[in-house]
Every structure is written in structure tokens, then in C-alpha cells.
Amino acid sequence: MIIAQQKPVKDIAAMISECKKVLLVGCAGCVTVCLSGGEKETEVLASSLRIMRKMEDKPLETVTYTATRQCDPEYVAMIDNYTKDVDAIISLACGVGVQYLAERFTDKWVVPALDTKFIGGSTVHGNWEEKCGLCGECILHRTGGICPIIRCSKSILNGPCGGSQYGKCEVSKDVDCAWQLIYDRMKALGKLDKLMEFHPPKDWSKSRDGGPRKAIREDVMID
Amino acid sequence: MKTESKLQQILDSGQFAVTAEIGPPKHSSAEGIRHHAEMMKDYVDATNITDNQTAIVRLSSIAAGVHVQSCGIEPIVQMTCRDRNRIAMQSDLLGAYSLGMRNVLCLSGDHQKFGNHPTAKNVYDIDSMQLIYYLRRMRDEKLFFSGEEIKEHEPRFFIGAVANPFADPFEFRVARLEKKVEAGAQFIQTQCIFDMERFERFMEMVRERGIDQRVHILAGVTPMKSWRAAKYIQNNVSGMIVPDELVERLKNAEDPKREGVEICIEQIKYIKENIKGVHGVHIMAIAWEEVVPEIVERSGLYPRPKI
């Protein structure tokens, strides 16, 4: 899922300092699961902003709504009725949701409440880890199911580099060396010979370097 | 594959080679580089020019290489994968060759976190293994990295790589070295050796696989100025091992700098006489280039062969 974290409330407040009434839109997708932009977080943020503004003697009126998904026009359309008299919309979705709102509500000031961090999963409650670099062409079959693109600090494909020691990456003792993990797993699977194969450079045109990517499935198109 | 590199001639003739390192400055004057080059020129066969080492902005390794060359030393241009994509790398390689550079050392490069621009975006479009592979292909098959033909004047570098016997997983280090040789590495410079026992075990594995017959290995040594420097490396530099005995020896010395030089000379003599498969020594006197001539001379490696 997409992992996002809320910006400091004062930063969000600064984005809407001129507004009298705002709509806060949560998202019931990934950001609900990672506890940053669901219904509960939306209500908490709304009341925090109201309290801050009250203390400044500039009261703020808030409306809240949590969309099933902000990355789907069908659900974004369901927000229409809430937007009429607000000065701004605060999206508690990932960067995709913010953009879907801005695209639909062209005359509204749409601002992000979250920083979209990465795609990954949780380890224990309250701890999330990045696992996929969205490179556009998966190589996990060559690396024992461990992604060096995002888990190696240098994205090395023929690792490990000379900075790997005691299982950790040179950048921090808190970061596991992805290539040590790959080595251990390949060894356990009896596939160390795979690591002797020369791994060619990535085709980055399949990643963000080719401009915004599209995925088209004609077989599921309705029209 | 033959190149115009003098270092290659020395190594291929079976002579024990000596290389050293010159670190370019954090400013735009070449005076210091030229001074170090003049001082070292009769004592080493070639000098590495580091490429923004530890991710600190410094005068470019290729530009520094030109200065060093004009002082009469053959440069080994270091090229890391951290700062340039494959387009910029090839452009710089063509440029370096046109300026007379004949040796390139391919490295991953230290992460930008350690430098003076920790908020920079790193590149790592290709890794050191791929750089070695494509440099060889440029020379031997006249192809750009993309596979497009180089119609004329392909760069013909003597290709170097690094190996770190002190990094983990230890048992894979020799295999990865072999992978670099397969990719096209012709000479190898190792990370600074402080733990001689581990280096000997590494070389034993190298000989078992016959890698020393296929590539020239130069053992990396570094004279230490103080026990604090040794302790710092021991605790803070990932991929290096400094034994406690070395720290203690420097700590108990009356003149630690002298002791650091003595230790380095002892290491070189030991490696040359006792460790089979090592074809030379690479002296990394970090911010202490002045001491290189003495180390070379007193290690019995002076005079250097004339090519």
C-alpha cells in the first residue's frame, strides 16, 4: 500500500490561513490502513485546525467527508455537494488523491495534508517499511524476492558494494544491507550461482524517466 | 587486451607495481596537486585521482588527472557511479581519453550521506560492475553502452576495479571479485589493509580460484597519523577492519606519525615477501601525500622501472 504521513498541523494551517471555511477529505484506502488520512485522522485534524484558529481569534468552519477512494473519479464525484461554499479543500489522501480533487474542483484551492512517502507494508503496529521502487519492470526473481532497487541505498544490481558490513548498509547501522539479505537467501536456496550472472543496467524508460506512466487494459474497458 | 597504459606494461611484465593516491582539493587551484605529483613522480608508477571522495565536492578527477600527467605521472582516473548517469559517464570517458588518460578505476562511490551535500539525489544509473563491463566493450567491441557502434577513436582504457576483503559477506567477496574480472577488470586495488590475517585468507581464496592469474591485484595500504584516526576508522567507517593491536601500537608510540610510517613499511614488505598473487601495492596516504616517497624508498621499491 501507499504509506503517507501527516504534515505538521501548523504547516497545514499556514496553507489555509486566509480561508474561513474548509472541507477536509479523508480517504478510506491505503492512508486509512497506515493511520494517516482515514476518517478518524480527518476528524482530529479538523478539530486541531479549529482550535488553532480559535486561539488566533480567526474562527474556522470545517466540513469533513471520507471518500471510499480519492483515486477513483466515481468516488471523487460523490464529494461535489460538500464543496459548494468552502474556500479550500484539504485532502488527506496520497498525492494521487490531491490531484484527483484538484482536477475535479477546478475553482477550488486544494492542498495536501499528507506527505506521500513510499509503497510498502507494516512490520509491527506503527512501523512501516518501503519495499518496492516502482521501477516498472520487476526483477525480484533474480534477487531472491528482495528488491535492491529500493532497499539498497545505491540501487546496485550486482552487489553488495564495499560498504556492507555485519549485515548493515554503510549509510546507517539501522539499515539492513539488501545484498546481504539477497546473499543469505540465495545461499539458503542453493542458488548462489545466480549471483555470478552479470545483471545489466535497468531500462529506466519503464520507470519515471519515461514521463507519467499509463497502464492500459483494453479487455476490461467498458466503452 | 593491450592499451597504452604504462601501468599495464609494468604489471604485465611481472614487476611489482607501486601506485599512490592524490586527493584533489576543495577549491579551484591545482597548485597542491602539482606539488604532490612533482614530489611523487619518481617513486610511483601511477597515481589514482579520487572522484569527489566521501561525496565531498572537489576539483574533478579528470581535470586533476591532466595536471598530474603534465607533471610526469600517469594518472588513474577514478570514476564513481554516484554522480553521473550513463550519458555523462561516457562523455567524460571520451573526454578523459582525449586528454591522455589511459587508466580508469571503476567504483560505486561513497553514499552522499557522508559528504558535504547530504541532501543531493544520487544517480546510480549503472553500478561499478556494469561500468567495468561497458568500458571493456567500448574498447574491445567499439560499442557505446547502448550497443550503438563507435565508428572511430574508441577509448582504450586499462580497466581497474576495487575489491574490499573487509566487507561482508566475506565468503562472497572473492566471488564478486571474480565477477569483476569476468566483466573486464584488468587490475584491482584493494581497500586499506589493516587486518593482515583477513587479507591473507582473502588471497588464499583468490589463489584457489586462480583469479591472481587473470588479474593484477594491488594491495591497498594506508599510513596512520594517530591512534585516534585508527580508532575513528575502527568505529565509524563501514567496510573497514582495524585490529585493536594496531590502535594500541600507535597509542603507545613516542612519535605516532613515525610509528604509522613504520607500520606501513612493515606491511608492504610483508605483503611483497609473503603473500603470493599480489602484484603491487597501492599507497593511500590520505591528506599525507608527502610521506609516500619515504615509504616507497624504505620498502625497497625504489627506483621504479623506467618505461
Interface residues (C-beta under 8 A of the other chain):
Chain A: S153 K154 S155 I156 L157 N158 G159 P160 C161 G162 G163 S164 Q165 Y166 G167 K168 C169 E170 V171 C177 Q180 Y183 D184 L192 L195 M196 F198 H199 P200 P201 K202 W204
Chain B: C81 R82 R86 S108 G109 D110 H111 K113 F114 N122 Y124 D125 I126 D127 S128 M129 Q130 Y133 F145 V162 A163 N164 F166 A167 D168 P169 F172 A175 R176 E178 K179 E182 A183 Q191 S238 G239
